[in-house]
Amino acid sequence: MKATITSIKLKKPWHFFVLSKMALRIFKQLKTTKCKQYKSTGFWTLHYTMTLWEEESDMKEFAKSGAHLEAMKRSSNIASEIHTITINAKNLPTWKEAKLLLGKGKVLRY
């Protein structure tokens, strides 16, 4: 199985409202997929998500379609940094572990 961990640091505090609107659409899309587990946390300008997938192809299909794809296209407008990593996992890690793992992943800076 594959777990994807992502963090987004917003450019401005009020971008939280734009992120929240996008997140609601993404969560609705996520409910229609084969995602095994989902977690999110964060406050104001720093937010984290984790998803667990049986198949990497399902994860990639989700990431490159619908609300998630639209959010990725708009992310440079609201984010100063996005960190992401995909790992092999049977379960989602703890938030403490996830945040450490993000240090080894990809970083996009805008």
VOBA-1610 file (N, C-alpha, C; in pm, whole numbers, padded with zeros to 5 digits, always signed):
BEGIN
Met+00084-00118+00000Met+00000+00000+00000Met+00088+00124+00000Lys+00031+00235-00042Lys+00101+00362-00051Lys+00033+00466+00037Ala+00113+00543+00107Ala+00063+00656+00185Ala+00125+00783+00129Thr+00043+00883+00109Thr+00092+01013+00065Thr+00068+01113+00177Ile+00174+01187+00208Ile+00169+01288+00314Ile+00199+01422+00248Thr+00120+01522+00280Thr+00137+01654+00219Thr+00120+01763+00324Ser+00201+01868+00309Ser+00178+01988+00389Ser+00171+02106+00294Ile+00093+02205+00333Ile+00082+02329+00256Ile+00095+02445+00352Lys+00187+02536+00319Lys+00205+02658+00397Lys+00148+02772+00314Leu+00051+02840+00369Leu-00018+02946+00297Leu+00061+03076+00298Lys+00049+03153+00191Lys+00117+03282+00180Lys+00061+03384+00280Lys-00069+03384+00296Lys-00137+03482+00381Lys-00241+03410+00466Pro-00267+03456+00588Pro-00367+03390+00673Pro-00505+03380+00610Trp-00548+03481+00535Trp-00682+03478+00477Trp-00695+03378+00362His-00583+03324+00314His-00590+03217+00213His-00649+03088+00272Phe-00657+03084+00405Phe-00721+02970+00473Phe-00862+02947+00420Phe-00933+03054+00392Phe-01072+03041+00346Phe-01079+02982+00205Val-00986+03020+00120Val-00977+02961-00015Val-00940+02814-00004Leu-00841+02783+00081Leu-00799+02645+00101Leu-00915+02560+00153Ser-00991+02613+00247Ser-01104+02539+00304Ser-01207+02504+00198Lys-01236+02598+00110Lys-01332+02573+00002Lys-01280+02464-00091Met-01152+02470-00126Met-01093+02367-00212Met-01092+02231-00141Ala-01060+02233-00011Ala-01052+02108+00065Ala-01187+02038+00072Leu-01295+02113+00085Leu-01428+02052+00087Leu-01457+01978-00044Arg-01421+02039-00154Arg-01441+01975-00285Arg-01352+01853-00301Ile-01228+01863-00254Ile-01136+01750-00264Ile-01186+01634-00177Phe-01233+01665-00056Phe-01283+01560+00033Phe-01404+01490-00029Lys-01490+01566-00093Lys-01605+01508-00162Lys-01558+01413-00273Gln-01458+01455-00349Gln-01401+01370-00453Gln-01338+01245-00391Leu-01266+01263-00282Leu-01196+01153-00216Leu-01293+01043-00173Lys-01412+01082-00131Lys-01514+00985-00088Lys-01557+00892-00201Thr-01535+00932-00326Thr-01576+00850-00441Thr-01463+00760-00492Thr-01347+00761-00422Thr-01230+00685-00467Thr-01212+00560-00382Lys-01103+00490-00411Lys-01068+00370-00336Lys-00969+00399-00223Cys-00966+00523-00177Cys-00880+00562-00066Cys-00920+00482+00058Lys-00822+00422+00124Lys-00848+00339+00241Lys-00861+00419+00370Gln-00785+00527+00379Gln-00788+00608+00501Gln-00741+00749+00469Tyr-00794+00846+00542Tyr-00762+00987+00522Tyr-00754+01056+00657Lys-00656+01145+00672Lys-00644+01227+00793Lys-00601+01367+00751Ser-00644+01465+00828Ser-00595+01601+00806Ser-00585+01672+00939Thr-00495+01768+00942Thr-00477+01851+01061Thr-00415+01983+01015Gly-00418+02079+01101Gly-00355+02206+01070Gly-00436+02320+01124Phe-00375+02436+01116Phe-00441+02556+01165Phe-00384+02676+01093Trp-00469+02763+01056Trp-00441+02892+00997Trp-00354+02883+00872Thr-00222+02890+00881Thr-00141+02893+00758Thr-00064+02764+00730Leu-00073+02664+00815Leu-00001+02539+00793Leu-00095+02420+00809His-00109+02342+00702His-00205+02231+00700His-00140+02105+00645Tyr-00188+01990+00694Tyr-00133+01860+00658Tyr-00246+01765+00619Thr-00215+01676+00524Thr-00307+01567+00490Thr-00228+01438+00473Met-00297+01326+00495Met-00242+01194+00468Met-00351+01108+00407Thr-00315+01032+00306Thr-00408+00935+00247Thr-00337+00801+00234Leu-00415+00693+00243Leu-00362+00558+00229Leu-00436+00489+00116Trp-00359+00429+00025Trp-00413+00368-00096Trp-00363+00224-00111Glu-00450+00136-00154Glu-00412-00002-00183Glu-00324-00005-00308Glu-00364+00070-00409Glu-00294+00071-00538Glu-00242+00211-00571Glu-00117+00218-00614Glu-00058+00345-00653Glu-00134+00407-00770Ser-00185+00324-00860Ser-00259+00376-00975Ser-00386+00451-00932Asp-00453+00404-00826Asp-00572+00473-00775Asp-00533+00609-00717Met-00420+00613-00648Met-00371+00737-00590Met-00340+00839-00700Lys-00272+00794-00803Lys-00235+00883-00914Lys-00358+00931-00991Glu-00455+00843-01008Glu-00579+00882-01078Glu-00650+00993-01001Phe-00657+00979-00869Phe-00719+01082-00786Phe-00643+01214-00797Ala-00510+01207-00784Ala-00428+01328-00783Ala-00437+01407-00912Lys-00460+01338-01022Lys-00458+01403-01154Lys-00596+01424-01213Ser-00697+01436-01125Ser-00832+01454-01177Ser-00916+01541-01082Gly-01028+01587-01134Gly-01131+01653-01055Gly-01085+01770-00970Ala-01142+01779-00851Ala-01117+01889-00759Ala-00970+01896-00718His-00906+01779-00703His-00765+01779-00664His-00679+01842-00772Leu-00702+01808-00896Leu-00627+01866-01006Leu-00648+02017-01013Glu-00772+02061-00996Glu-00801+02204-00998Glu-00729+02276-00884Ala-00725+02215-00767Ala-00656+02276-00653Ala-00506+02284-00679Met-00450+02183-00741Met-00307+02185-00773Met-00275+02298-00871Lys-00363+02320-00966Lys-00342+02428-01063Lys-00344+02565-00995Arg-00422+02579-00889Arg-00439+02708-00820Arg-00346+02723-00699Ser-00273+02618-00665Ser-00195+02618-00541Ser-00090+02729-00535Ser-00030+02765-00648Ser+00073+02869-00645Ser+00015+03006-00608Asn-00115+03023-00620Asn-00180+03150-00583Asn-00191+03167-00432Ile-00200+03056-00360Ile-00223+03066-00215Ile-00110+03009-00129Ala-00024+02926-00187Ala+00079+02857-00108Ala+00217+02918-00129Ser+00294+02923-00022Ser+00435+02961-00035Ser+00520+02835-00047Glu+00473+02724+00013Glu+00545+02596+00005Glu+00446+02481+00013Ile+00478+02376-00061Ile+00406+02250-00050Ile+00511+02139-00039His+00497+02058+00063His+00585+01943+00081His+00503+01817+00059Thr+00561+01717-00006Thr+00488+01592-00026Thr+00585+01475-00034Ile+00537+01362+00013Ile+00613+01237+00004Ile+00514+01121-00004Thr+00548+01022-00083Thr+00471+00898-00090Thr+00561+00785-00044Ile+00509+00705+00048Ile+00587+00596+00107Ile+00509+00465+00099Asn+00580+00355+00111Asn+00516+00224+00128Asn+00474+00214+00274Ala+00349+00177+00298Ala+00300+00170+00436Ala+00177+00080+00444Lys+00162+00012+00555Lys+00041-00067+00580Lys-00066+00017+00649Asn-00020+00120+00719Asn-00108+00211+00792Asn-00053+00352+00779Leu-00136+00450+00808Leu-00087+00587+00810Leu+00002+00608+00932Pro+00109+00684+00917Pro+00196+00710+01032Pro+00129+00807+01129Thr+00191+00824+01245Thr+00145+00927+01338Thr+00179+01063+01277Trp+00119+01168+01329Trp+00151+01302+01277Trp+00297+01336+01303Lys+00349+01295+01416Lys+00491+01322+01447Lys+00580+01255+01343Glu+00554+01129+01312Glu+00632+01057+01210Glu+00613+01119+01072Ala+00489+01156+01040Ala+00459+01213+00909Ala+00536+01343+00886Lys+00540+01426+00986Lys+00609+01554+00973Lys+00759+01534+00954Leu+00816+01434+01018Leu+00957+01401+00997Leu+00981+01348+00856Leu+00891+01264+00808Leu+00903+01209+00674Leu+00896+01317+00567Leu+00816+01419+00589Leu+00803+01527+00491Leu+00937+01595+00464Gly+01028+01592+00560Gly+01161+01650+00542Gly+01243+01578+00437Lys+01201+01457+00400Lys+01273+01377+00299Lys+01203+01379+00164Gly+01092+01450+00154Gly+01012+01450+00032Gly+01043+01565-00062Lys+00953+01583-00157Lys+00963+01692-00256Lys+00914+01822-00194Val+00973+01932-00238Val+00932+02065-00192Val+00906+02152-00313Leu+00790+02215-00315Leu+00759+02315-00416Leu+00753+02449-00346Arg+00827+02546-00397Arg+00825+02681-00338Arg+00776+02778-00443Tyr+00689+02870-00401Tyr+00632+02968-00494Tyr+00671+03109-00455
//
